[in-house]
Amino acid sequence: MVQQSPITAPAPLICFQGNCAGRNTLGMTGALALAQHLARHLEIPLQTLGAPGRALPGGWEQVLEAITPDFVSMGRYLEKIMISGKRPVLTMSRCAGGLATLPVVARQHPEACIVWFDAHGDLNTPKTTGSGYLGGMVIAGAAGLWDSGLGSDLSLDQVILAGAHQLDPDEQALIDGGLVCHLPSSGLNAETLRHAINGRPVYVHLDCDVLNAGVVPSDYQIEGGLTPQALDALMTALVEENVIGMEIAELESHWPGQSEPADVTALVEILAPLAKRLLSVDAPCAP
């Protein structure tokens, strides 16, 4: 189970250090590095949850069984924060953590939309997945298309797939059927994002593989993604929206074969304005 130091109130800047179905440990060290950089940049405290472990072998069922206790604890912690009226900024190793966070967001803010920045759709189920990778089934699980055991409070019409351009046939079918809003990277800008949000409260998920290959280290390096400048413009636009929280995943601490940690300064500078607004006591929160 997640071990955490005693605190008197939930800390809004959180790094979940437990395993989120990663195939290596670089996502765990990457999540911590990013959170530490944000904490220093914004001069705020950081709360860490869980302890890093080894990469998890086996299929999705074995991996899910192994990580479920920590995911339950992470979800409860996030729910405590949201009930208190605070707006979290959370870093975690892999996007599979959304199996724990998205149902909480949907319960506490059923009127909110989820802006899901990711190169992939994450709409597969155990029956449709080709890879068996748990991270590719996150939104589908949170929306009840399969039973993860972690909640299914999310509705697909709350989801805005932002920047997804590596879609499997069954994922594309959900989009073509009008069940999920999709803004491909080629048509994603501040105006189209604002139109899709349509005045709703927003919870932001950033999977760093939405960025073009070579920008930051992540498990997947995919051409055709967003440039740093494009992501910066989108984050700037989100500062003007009613954002109720943000999570960042899939940043690895090192490039393959490199001993020196990757430089995340540019990413921190892109994320800092929205993070600062979320963590400000003066900014309004959605009811």
C-alpha positions in Angstrom: 0.0 0.0 0.0 1.0 3.6 -0.5 3.0 5.0 2.4 2.9 8.7 3.0 4.2 11.0 5.6 1.8 12.6 8.1 0.2 15.8 6.8 -2.4 18.1 8.3 -4.0 18.9 4.9 -3.7 17.5 1.4 -0.8 18.9 -0.5 -1.9 20.0 -4.0 1.4 19.3 -5.8 1.8 15.5 -5.7 4.2 13.0 -7.1 2.9 9.4 -7.2 6.1 7.3 -7.0 4.4 3.9 -7.2 4.5 1.8 -10.4 1.9 2.6 -12.9 2.4 -0.4 -15.2 5.7 0.8 -16.5 7.9 -1.6 -18.5 11.0 0.2 -17.0 11.6 2.3 -14.0 12.5 5.5 -15.9 9.0 6.9 -15.7 9.1 6.8 -11.9 12.3 8.7 -11.7 11.0 11.0 -14.4 7.9 11.8 -12.5 9.9 12.7 -9.4 12.3 14.9 -11.3 9.5 16.8 -13.0 7.7 17.3 -9.7 10.9 18.5 -7.9 11.6 20.9 -10.7 8.0 22.3 -10.6 8.3 22.6 -6.8 11.5 24.6 -7.0 10.2 26.7 -9.9 7.0 27.7 -8.1 8.6 27.7 -4.6 5.9 25.3 -3.2 6.1 22.1 -1.2 5.8 18.7 -2.8 4.0 15.6 -1.4 5.2 12.2 -2.6 3.1 9.1 -2.4 4.3 5.5 -2.6 7.7 4.1 -3.2 9.4 3.3 -6.6 9.8 -0.4 -7.4 10.9 -2.6 -10.2 9.3 -2.9 -13.6 6.4 -5.2 -13.6 6.5 -8.3 -15.9 3.5 -10.2 -17.1 0.2 -9.5 -18.8 -2.2 -6.7 -18.0 -4.1 -8.8 -15.5 -1.1 -9.6 -13.4 0.1 -6.0 -13.6 -3.3 -4.6 -12.6 -3.5 -7.0 -9.7 -0.1 -5.8 -8.5 -0.7 -2.1 -8.7 -4.4 -2.0 -7.6 -3.7 -1.4 -3.8 -1.5 1.6 -4.6 -4.0 2.9 -7.2 -6.8 2.7 -4.6 -4.8 4.7 -2.2 -3.9 7.3 -4.8 -7.5 7.6 -5.8 -8.6 8.2 -2.2 -5.9 10.8 -1.7 -7.0 12.6 -4.9 -10.6 12.5 -3.8 -9.7 14.0 -0.4 -8.0 16.9 -2.2 -10.9 17.6 -4.5 -13.5 17.4 -1.7 -11.4 20.0 0.2 -11.8 22.3 -2.8 -8.2 22.2 -3.8 -7.0 21.6 -7.4 -4.2 19.1 -7.7 -1.2 19.0 -9.9 0.0 15.3 -10.0 2.9 13.7 -11.7 3.1 9.9 -12.2 5.1 7.5 -14.2 2.6 6.2 -16.7 -0.8 7.1 -17.9 -2.3 3.9 -16.5 -2.6 5.9 -13.3 -5.7 7.4 -14.9 -7.6 4.2 -14.1 -7.4 5.6 -10.5 -7.8 9.3 -11.1 -10.4 9.6 -13.8 -13.3 8.0 -11.9 -12.5 10.3 -9.0 -12.6 13.4 -11.2 -15.9 12.2 -12.7 -17.5 11.6 -9.4 -16.4 14.9 -7.9 -17.0 17.0 -11.0 -19.5 15.2 -13.2 -19.9 18.3 -15.4 -16.2 18.5 -16.2 -14.5 17.4 -19.4 -11.1 15.6 -19.6 -8.6 17.1 -22.0 -6.5 14.0 -22.7 -3.2 15.0 -24.4 -1.8 11.7 -25.7 -0.4 10.4 -29.0 -2.7 7.3 -28.4 -6.4 6.9 -27.9 -6.2 4.7 -24.8 -9.7 3.4 -25.7 -8.8 -0.3 -26.0 -10.3 -3.0 -23.9 -8.9 -6.4 -23.0 -10.8 -7.8 -26.0 -9.6 -5.2 -28.5 -6.0 -4.5 -27.4 -3.3 -5.8 -29.6 -0.4 -5.1 -27.2 -2.0 -6.1 -23.9 -0.5 -2.8 -22.5 -2.6 -1.6 -19.6 -1.9 2.1 -20.4 -3.7 1.7 -23.7 -7.0 0.8 -21.9 -7.2 3.7 -19.4 -10.1 5.7 -20.7 -12.1 2.6 -21.7 -11.7 1.3 -18.2 -12.6 4.5 -16.5 -15.7 4.8 -18.7 -16.9 1.2 -18.0 -16.1 -0.4 -21.3 -14.3 -3.0 -19.2 -14.1 -3.6 -15.5 -10.8 -2.5 -13.9 -12.2 -2.7 -10.4 -11.2 0.9 -9.9 -14.3 2.7 -10.9 -16.3 3.5 -14.1 -17.8 6.9 -13.3 -16.4 8.6 -16.4 -18.6 9.1 -19.5 -17.0 9.0 -23.0 -18.7 12.3 -23.9 -16.6 14.0 -21.2 -13.4 13.1 -23.0 -11.5 15.3 -25.5 -8.7 13.3 -27.2 -6.2 16.1 -27.9 -3.3 15.3 -30.2 -4.0 11.5 -30.7 -2.7 10.3 -34.0 -1.8 6.6 -33.3 -5.2 5.1 -33.2 -6.2 1.4 -33.4 -9.3 0.4 -35.5 -11.6 -0.1 -32.6 -10.6 3.3 -31.1 -11.2 5.0 -34.4 -14.6 3.3 -34.6 -15.6 5.0 -31.3 -14.5 8.3 -32.6 -16.3 7.8 -36.0 -19.4 6.9 -34.1 -19.4 10.2 -32.3 -18.8 8.7 -28.9 -15.5 10.6 -28.2 -14.4 14.0 -29.2 -11.1 13.9 -31.2 -8.8 16.8 -32.0 -5.9 15.3 -34.0 -2.6 17.0 -33.7 -2.9 18.5 -37.2 -6.1 20.4 -36.2 -5.3 21.1 -32.5 -5.0 24.7 -31.5 -6.2 27.1 -28.9 -9.4 27.9 -30.8 -10.4 24.2 -31.5 -9.6 23.2 -27.9 -11.7 26.1 -26.5 -14.6 25.2 -28.7 -14.4 21.5 -27.6 -14.3 22.5 -23.9 -17.4 24.7 -24.5 -17.3 26.4 -21.1 -17.0 23.2 -19.0 -14.6 22.7 -16.1 -11.5 21.0 -17.3 -9.2 18.3 -15.9 -6.0 18.0 -17.9 -4.0 14.9 -18.5 -0.7 15.3 -20.3 1.0 12.1 -21.7 4.4 13.4 -22.8 4.4 11.1 -25.8 2.0 13.6 -27.4 5.1 15.7 -28.1 7.0 15.1 -31.3 9.8 12.5 -31.2 13.0 13.8 -29.7 11.5 16.6 -27.6 11.4 14.8 -24.2 12.3 11.2 -23.3 9.3 8.9 -23.1 8.6 5.2 -23.6 7.1 6.0 -27.0 8.8 8.3 -29.5 6.3 9.2 -32.2 6.7 11.5 -35.2 3.8 13.8 -36.0 3.3 15.0 -32.5 3.0 18.5 -31.0 6.0 20.9 -31.0 6.9 22.5 -27.7 5.6 25.8 -29.1 2.2 24.2 -29.9 1.9 22.7 -26.4 2.9 26.0 -24.9 0.1 27.8 -26.8 -2.4 25.2 -25.7 -1.4 25.4 -22.0 -1.6 29.2 -22.2 -5.1 28.9 -23.5 -6.0 26.5 -20.7 -4.9 29.1 -18.1 -8.0 31.0 -19.2 -10.3 28.0 -18.6 -11.8 26.7 -15.4 -9.2 24.0 -14.9 -9.8 21.8 -11.8 -6.6 19.8 -11.9 -3.8 18.5 -14.0 -1.8 15.2 -14.2 1.4 14.6 -16.1 2.7 11.1 -17.1 5.1 9.3 -19.4 8.1 11.5 -18.9 11.3 9.4 -18.5 14.2 10.7 -16.6 16.9 9.7 -19.1 17.3 9.3 -22.8 18.3 5.8 -23.9 22.0 5.2 -23.4 22.6 8.4 -21.5 23.9 8.6 -18.0 23.0 12.3 -17.4 19.4 13.1 -16.6 17.4 14.7 -19.4 16.9 18.5 -19.2 13.2 19.2 -18.4 13.5 22.9 -18.0 11.6 23.7 -21.2 8.7 21.4 -20.1 8.6 23.0 -16.7 8.4 26.4 -18.2 5.5 25.3 -20.4 3.6 23.8 -17.5 4.4 26.3 -14.8 1.8 29.0 -15.6 -1.1 26.6 -15.4 0.3 24.8 -12.4 0.8 28.2 -10.6 -2.8 29.1 -11.3 -4.1 25.7 -10.0 -2.0 26.0 -6.9 -3.0 29.6 -6.2 -5.4 30.1 -3.2 -6.8 33.1 -5.0 -8.0 31.4 -8.2 -11.7 30.2 -8.2 -12.5 26.5 -8.3 -15.5 24.9 -10.0 -18.3 24.1 -7.6 
